[in-house]
Amino acid sequence: MIATDQKMITSPALNEINMGSWDGETFDQIKTDHAIEFKKRGDRIDTFKTLNGESFYDVSCRVIPFFDQCINGMGKKILIITHAGVIRVILCHVLNLKLKQLFQIKVSYGQLFVLQK
């Protein structure tokens, strides 16, 4: 609907963070059932990973190369549609923020960010 006459690429690089053993649980469930690990995640939001999951650092290792390839190798304008965690990782990269700061960036459902070189 948005770009019917444009080239579209899908990539697993844009998948949301893999929460591993916490996948499918609400934050309230996680806080209750995994209280110690949840606190560790808060203390080390950039590097903490759940069992069979990934950290935001891991996310950045797959997202940023793809993002850089997109902005350097494609047309003048690109549209990336993805998840809040991935958007925060990209914005940390663009704004030169540390991954520990990613939740300082507020992302609403359906929000649009326009980035210019």
Backbone as a printed PyTorch tensor [residue, N CA C, xyz], in Angstrom:
tensor([[[  0.8170,  -1.2020,   0.0000],
         [  0.0000,   0.0000,   0.0000],
         [  0.8610,   1.2670,   0.0000]],

        [[  2.0070,   1.2080,   0.6510],
         [  2.8200,   2.4100,   0.7980],
         [  3.6920,   2.6560,  -0.4250]],

        [[  4.3100,   1.6100,  -0.9070],
         [  5.2830,   1.7680,  -1.9960],
         [  5.1000,   0.6670,  -3.0250]],

        [[  3.9440,   0.5990,  -3.6210],
         [  3.6250,  -0.5160,  -4.5080],
         [  4.5260,  -0.6050,  -5.7330]],

        [[  5.0670,   0.5130,  -6.1760],
         [  5.9140,   0.4780,  -7.3630],
         [  7.4040,   0.4990,  -7.0210]],

        [[  7.7330,   0.2610,  -5.7690],
         [  9.1230,   0.2970,  -5.3130],
         [  9.6290,  -1.1100,  -5.0020]],

        [[ 10.9340,  -1.2570,  -5.0330],
         [ 11.5590,  -2.5240,  -4.6670],
         [ 11.4060,  -2.7250,  -3.1500]],

        [[ 10.9800,  -3.9160,  -2.7550],
         [ 10.8270,  -4.2290,  -1.3340],
         [ 11.7640,  -5.3610,  -0.9630]],

        [[ 12.3770,  -5.2100,   0.1770],
         [ 13.3010,  -6.2130,   0.7020],
         [ 12.8390,  -6.5730,   2.1050]],

        [[ 12.7880,  -7.8550,   2.3940],
         [ 12.5380,  -8.2870,   3.7660],
         [ 13.8320,  -8.8930,   4.2960]],

        [[ 14.0310,  -8.7520,   5.5870],
         [ 15.2590,  -9.2780,   6.1720],
         [ 15.0420,  -9.6690,   7.6290]],

        [[ 15.5580, -10.8230,   8.0320],
         [ 15.4960, -11.2050,   9.4490],
         [ 16.3410, -10.2790,  10.3230]],

        [[ 17.1990,  -9.4650,   9.7030],
         [ 17.9940,  -8.5030,  10.4670],
         [ 17.0910,  -7.5130,  11.1970]],

        [[ 15.8720,  -7.3320,  10.7090],
         [ 14.9500,  -6.3780,  11.3090],
         [ 13.9790,  -7.0130,  12.3050]],

        [[ 14.1750,  -8.2930,  12.6030],
         [ 13.3170,  -8.9500,  13.5910],
         [ 13.5140,  -8.3220,  14.9670]],

        [[ 12.4490,  -8.3360,  15.7550],
         [ 12.5290,  -7.8280,  17.1280],
         [ 13.4850,  -8.6910,  17.9390]],

        [[ 13.9270,  -8.1730,  19.0640],
         [ 14.8330,  -8.9060,  19.9400],
         [ 14.2220, -10.2570,  20.3150]],

        [[ 15.0410, -11.2850,  20.2900],
         [ 14.6140, -12.6260,  20.6890],
         [ 14.6780, -12.6940,  22.2050]],

        [[ 13.5390, -12.8250,  22.8370],
         [ 13.4860, -12.8660,  24.2960],
         [ 13.6850, -14.2820,  24.8470]],

        [[ 13.9650, -15.2320,  23.9790],
         [ 14.3000, -16.5840,  24.4270],
         [ 13.2540, -17.1750,  25.3420]],

        [[ 13.6790, -17.6200,  26.5080],
         [ 12.7800, -18.3010,  27.4470],
         [ 11.6820, -17.3870,  27.9820]],

        [[ 11.8190, -16.0830,  27.8220],
         [ 10.7900, -15.1430,  28.2660],
         [  9.7590, -14.8420,  27.1870]],

        [[  9.9660, -15.3360,  25.9980],
         [  9.0820, -15.0310,  24.8840],
         [  7.6500, -15.4360,  25.2170]],

        [[  6.7120, -14.5600,  24.9480],
         [  5.2990, -14.8390,  25.1940],
         [  4.8200, -14.4710,  26.5840]],

        [[  5.7340, -14.1230,  27.4850],
         [  5.3440, -13.7310,  28.8450],
         [  5.1540, -12.2180,  28.9090]],

        [[  4.2620, -11.7700,  29.7760],
         [  4.0920, -10.3300,  29.9900],
         [  5.2080,  -9.8400,  30.9130]],

        [[  5.4310,  -8.5240,  30.9200],
         [  6.4480,  -7.9850,  31.8140],
         [  6.0850,  -8.2510,  33.2730]],

        [[  4.7960,  -8.2160,  33.6110],
         [  4.3840,  -8.5290,  34.9890],
         [  4.7480,  -9.9650,  35.3490]],

        [[  4.5350, -10.9030,  34.4260],
         [  4.9150, -12.3010,  34.6740],
         [  6.4240, -12.4230,  34.8480]],

        [[  7.1560, -11.7640,  33.9900],
         [  8.6190, -11.8340,  34.0550],
         [  9.1200, -11.2520,  35.3660]],

        [[  8.5850, -10.0880,  35.7560],
         [  9.0030,  -9.4590,  37.0220],
         [  8.7440, -10.3730,  38.2090]],

        [[  7.6480, -11.1180,  38.1630],
         [  7.2890, -12.0120,  39.2590],
         [  8.0570, -13.3300,  39.2000]],

        [[  8.0650, -13.9490,  38.0350],
         [  8.6390, -15.2850,  37.8960],
         [ 10.1580, -15.2930,  37.7350]],

        [[ 10.7310, -14.1810,  37.2950],
         [ 12.1770, -14.0980,  37.0310],
         [ 12.7390, -12.8090,  37.6220]],

        [[ 12.3950, -12.5280,  38.8660],
         [ 12.7060, -11.2310,  39.4790],
         [ 14.2040, -10.9090,  39.4670]],

        [[ 15.0490, -11.8590,  39.7920],
         [ 16.4940, -11.6070,  39.8460],
         [ 17.0280, -11.3090,  38.4520]],

        [[ 16.6320, -12.1310,  37.4790],
         [ 17.0870, -11.9240,  36.1070],
         [ 16.5420, -10.6220,  35.5360]],

        [[ 15.3040, -10.2740,  35.8970],
         [ 14.7060,  -9.0310,  35.4120],
         [ 15.4980,  -7.8300,  35.9200]],

        [[ 15.9290,  -7.8810,  37.1680],
         [ 16.7600,  -6.7980,  37.7070],
         [ 18.1020,  -6.7340,  36.9870]],

        [[ 18.6960,  -7.9020,  36.7260],
         [ 19.9650,  -7.9320,  35.9810],
         [ 19.7840,  -7.3140,  34.5980]],

        [[ 18.6540,  -7.5990,  33.9760],
         [ 18.3950,  -7.0240,  32.6540],
         [ 18.3400,  -5.5000,  32.7420]],

        [[ 17.6830,  -4.9950,  33.7690],
         [ 17.6160,  -3.5480,  33.9470],
         [ 18.9840,  -2.9260,  34.1830]],

        [[ 19.8250,  -3.6400,  34.9170],
         [ 21.1700,  -3.1310,  35.2110],
         [ 22.0940,  -3.1860,  33.9990]],

        [[ 21.8580,  -4.1780,  33.1290],
         [ 22.7320,  -4.3730,  31.9570],
         [ 21.8810,  -4.5160,  30.6970]],

        [[ 21.0510,  -3.5340,  30.4450],
         [ 20.0830,  -3.6380,  29.3470],
         [ 20.7630,  -3.8790,  27.9970]],

        [[ 21.9910,  -3.4430,  27.8570],
         [ 22.6830,  -3.5980,  26.5810],
         [ 23.2290,  -5.0000,  26.3590]],

        [[ 23.6600,  -5.6740,  27.4170],
         [ 24.3330,  -6.9680,  27.2490],
         [ 23.5850,  -8.1580,  27.8380]],

        [[ 22.5400,  -7.9270,  28.6150],
         [ 21.8200,  -9.0430,  29.2370],
         [ 21.0520,  -9.8350,  28.1870]],

        [[ 21.1050, -11.1500,  28.3110],
         [ 20.2850, -12.0000,  27.4420],
         [ 19.6770, -13.1280,  28.2590]],

        [[ 18.4760, -13.4870,  27.8910],
         [ 17.7960, -14.5970,  28.5430],
         [ 18.3020, -15.9090,  27.9510]],

        [[ 17.9180, -17.0010,  28.5880],
         [ 18.2410, -18.3270,  28.0640],
         [ 17.6770, -18.4390,  26.6440]],

        [[ 18.5190, -18.7880,  25.6960],
         [ 18.1500, -18.9350,  24.2820],
         [ 17.7060, -17.6290,  23.6300]],

        [[ 18.0310, -16.5110,  24.2600],
         [ 17.6400, -15.2160,  23.7120],
         [ 18.8470, -14.4300,  23.2490]],

        [[ 18.6320, -13.1500,  23.0240],
         [ 19.7250, -12.2890,  22.6080],
         [ 19.6810, -10.9740,  23.3820]],

        [[ 20.8030, -10.3090,  23.4150],
         [ 20.9110,  -9.0030,  24.0650],
         [ 20.6800,  -7.9110,  23.0180]],

        [[ 20.5310,  -6.6770,  23.4930],
         [ 20.4260,  -5.5770,  22.5450],
         [ 21.7390,  -5.3730,  21.8000]],

        [[ 22.8410,  -5.7410,  22.4140],
         [ 24.1140,  -5.7210,  21.6880],
         [ 24.0510,  -6.6960,  20.5090]],

        [[ 23.5180,  -7.9020,  20.7630],
         [ 23.3460,  -8.8820,  19.6790],
         [ 22.4460,  -8.3180,  18.5780]],

        [[ 21.3770,  -7.6630,  18.9870],
         [ 20.4650,  -7.0540,  18.0170],
         [ 21.2200,  -6.0360,  17.1720]],

        [[ 22.0250,  -5.2130,  17.8290],
         [ 22.7620,  -4.1860,  17.0850],
         [ 23.7430,  -4.8110,  16.0880]],

        [[ 24.2980,  -5.9600,  16.4410],
         [ 25.2570,  -6.6310,  15.5460],
         [ 24.6010,  -7.1290,  14.2580]],

        [[ 23.3010,  -7.3570,  14.2720],
         [ 22.6270,  -7.7710,  13.0350],
         [ 21.9040,  -6.6140,  12.3630]],

        [[ 21.4340,  -5.6440,  13.1480],
         [ 20.6510,  -4.5470,  12.5910],
         [ 21.5270,  -3.4740,  11.9480]],

        [[ 22.5800,  -3.0480,  12.6290],
         [ 23.3630,  -1.9050,  12.1540],
         [ 24.0480,  -2.1790,  10.8110]],

        [[ 24.6690,  -3.3480,  10.6000],
         [ 25.2220,  -3.5810,   9.2600],
         [ 24.1550,  -3.5290,   8.1580]],

        [[ 22.9820,  -4.0790,   8.4350],
         [ 21.8940,  -4.0270,   7.4520],
         [ 21.4540,  -2.5910,   7.2150]],

        [[ 21.2830,  -1.8290,   8.2830],
         [ 20.8820,  -0.4260,   8.1770],
         [ 21.9120,   0.3740,   7.3790]],

        [[ 23.1780,   0.2050,   7.7170],
         [ 24.2370,   0.9270,   7.0060],
         [ 24.2550,   0.5540,   5.5190]],

        [[ 24.0390,  -0.7160,   5.2260],
         [ 23.9790,  -1.1590,   3.8250],
         [ 22.8120,  -0.4850,   3.1120]],

        [[ 21.6920,  -0.3850,   3.7840],
         [ 20.5170,   0.2550,   3.1860],
         [ 20.7790,   1.7220,   2.8730]],

        [[ 21.3160,   2.4460,   3.8340],
         [ 21.4780,   3.8870,   3.6020],
         [ 22.6310,   4.2000,   2.6600]],

        [[ 23.5770,   3.2920,   2.5460],
         [ 24.7210,   3.5430,   1.6670],
         [ 24.5490,   2.9570,   0.2740]],

        [[ 23.7100,   1.9430,   0.1230],
         [ 23.6570,   1.2520,  -1.1500],
         [ 22.3510,   1.3380,  -1.9010]],

        [[ 21.3770,   1.9960,  -1.3280],
         [ 20.0780,   2.0560,  -1.9950],
         [ 19.8050,   3.4730,  -2.4410]],

        [[ 18.6060,   3.7020,  -2.9220],
         [ 18.2380,   5.0140,  -3.4330],
         [ 18.2990,   6.1070,  -2.3790]],

        [[ 17.9000,   7.2760,  -2.7930],
         [ 17.9420,   8.4320,  -1.9010],
         [ 17.0210,   8.2730,  -0.7050]],

        [[ 15.8940,   7.6390,  -0.9150],
         [ 14.9040,   7.5010,   0.1570],
         [ 14.6420,   6.0230,   0.4060]],

        [[ 14.6320,   5.6530,   1.6680],
         [ 14.2850,   4.2820,   2.0380],
         [ 13.2600,   4.3400,   3.1590]],

        [[ 12.4900,   3.3170,   3.2670],
         [ 11.5030,   3.1730,   4.3340],
         [ 11.7880,   1.8570,   5.0260]],

        [[ 11.9800,   1.9240,   6.3290],
         [ 12.2030,   0.7060,   7.1130],
         [ 11.0230,   0.5610,   8.0640]],

        [[ 10.4010,  -0.5900,   8.0110],
         [  9.2810,  -0.8890,   8.9080],
         [  9.7360,  -2.0310,   9.7980]],

        [[  9.7350,  -1.7880,  11.1020],
         [ 10.2340,  -2.8060,  12.0260],
         [  9.6690,  -2.5790,  13.4200]],

        [[ 10.2820,  -3.1940,  14.3960],
         [  9.8150,  -3.2230,  15.7770],
         [ 10.4980,  -2.1520,  16.6320]],

        [[  9.9010,  -1.8410,  17.7690],
         [ 10.3900,  -0.7700,  18.6470],
         [ 11.8280,  -0.9930,  19.1010]],

        [[ 12.1790,  -2.2080,  19.4810],
         [ 13.5450,  -2.4750,  19.9300],
         [ 14.5600,  -2.2230,  18.8400]],

        [[ 14.2320,  -2.6290,  17.6330],
         [ 15.1170,  -2.4160,  16.4870],
         [ 15.2090,  -0.9230,  16.1770]],

        [[ 14.0880,  -0.2260,  16.2300],
         [ 14.0930,   1.2240,  15.9930],
         [ 14.9870,   1.9140,  17.0080]],

        [[ 14.8750,   1.5280,  18.2670],
         [ 15.7190,   2.1440,  19.3070],
         [ 17.2030,   1.8830,  19.0450]],

        [[ 17.5340,   0.6720,  18.6220],
         [ 18.9290,   0.3450,  18.3150],
         [ 19.4290,   1.2190,  17.1640]],

        [[ 18.6290,   1.3720,  16.1230],
         [ 19.0100,   2.2170,  14.9900],
         [ 19.1840,   3.6620,  15.4440]],

        [[ 18.2530,   4.1640,  16.2360],
         [ 18.3460,   5.5490,  16.6890],
         [ 19.5490,   5.7710,  17.5990]],

        [[ 19.8780,   4.8020,  18.4320],
         [ 21.1040,   4.9100,  19.2350],
         [ 22.3170,   5.0480,  18.3230]],

        [[ 22.3420,   4.2560,  17.2760],
         [ 23.4430,   4.2980,  16.3050],
         [ 23.5200,   5.6690,  15.6310]],

        [[ 22.4020,   6.1490,  15.1370],
         [ 22.3610,   7.4150,  14.4070],
         [ 22.6750,   8.6040,  15.3210]],

        [[ 22.1930,   8.5510,  16.5450],
         [ 22.3660,   9.6600,  17.4810],
         [ 23.6340,   9.5410,  18.3340]],

        [[ 24.4300,   8.5070,  18.0530],
         [ 25.6590,   8.2420,  18.8250],
         [ 25.3930,   8.0990,  20.3230]],

        [[ 24.3230,   7.3810,  20.6470],
         [ 24.0000,   7.0740,  22.0360],
         [ 24.4930,   5.6750,  22.3580]],

        [[ 24.7850,   5.4370,  23.6040],
         [ 25.1480,   4.0930,  24.0390],
         [ 23.8790,   3.2490,  24.1100]],

        [[ 24.0360,   1.9600,  23.8490],
         [ 22.8700,   1.0710,  23.9130],
         [ 22.2120,   1.0870,  25.2870]],

        [[ 22.9760,   1.3910,  26.3220],
         [ 22.3860,   1.4820,  27.6630],
         [ 21.3220,   2.5700,  27.7300]],

        [[ 21.3440,   3.4890,  26.7800],
         [ 20.4090,   4.6110,  26.7700],
         [ 19.1730,   4.3460,  25.9130]],

        [[ 19.0470,   3.1570,  25.3500],
         [ 18.0030,   2.9390,  24.3590],
         [ 16.5990,   3.1550,  24.8740]],

        [[ 16.3370,   2.9220,  26.1400],
         [ 14.9710,   3.1330,  26.6250],
         [ 14.7080,   4.5790,  27.0090]],

        [[ 15.6770,   5.4510,  26.8010],
         [ 15.4170,   6.8880,  26.9060],
         [ 14.6860,   7.3790,  25.6580]],

        [[ 14.7150,   6.5600,  24.6150],
         [ 14.0260,   6.8890,  23.3620],
         [ 12.6210,   6.3030,  23.4340]],

        [[ 11.6330,   7.1600,  23.3740],
         [ 10.2420,   6.7190,  23.4140],
         [  9.7750,   6.3940,  21.9970]],

        [[  9.1690,   5.2310,  21.8540],
         [  8.6450,   4.7940,  20.5630],
         [  7.1920,   4.3820,  20.7590]],

        [[  6.2970,   5.0490,  20.0310],
         [  4.8700,   4.7300,  20.1110],
         [  4.4920,   3.7900,  18.9740]],

        [[  3.3710,   3.1070,  19.1190],
         [  2.8810,   2.2300,  18.0530],
         [  2.6420,   3.0510,  16.7860]],

        [[  3.1660,   2.5670,  15.6800],
         [  2.9480,   3.2190,  14.4040],
         [  3.6870,   4.5290,  14.2210]],

        [[  4.6270,   4.8250,  15.0950],
         [  5.3430,   6.0980,  15.0090],
         [  6.3000,   6.1180,  13.8120]],

        [[  6.4330,   7.2830,  13.2300],
         [  7.3140,   7.4740,  12.0740],
         [  8.4870,   8.3570,  12.4820]],

        [[  9.6770,   7.9180,  12.1510],
         [ 10.8870,   8.7120,  12.3510],
         [ 11.4540,   9.0210,  10.9750]],

        [[ 11.7660,  10.2640,  10.7210],
         [ 12.3760,  10.6680,   9.4530],
         [ 13.8230,  11.0450,   9.7650]],

        [[ 14.7320,  10.3530,   9.1140],
         [ 16.1670,  10.5910,   9.3110],
         [ 16.7410,  11.1410,   8.0160]],

        [[ 17.6030,  12.1240,   8.1480],
         [ 18.2690,  12.6810,   6.9830],
         [ 19.7660,  12.6880,   7.2060]],

        [[ 20.5020,  12.4750,   6.1140],
         [ 21.9650,  12.5130,   6.2030],
         [ 22.4320,  13.9240,   6.3900]]])
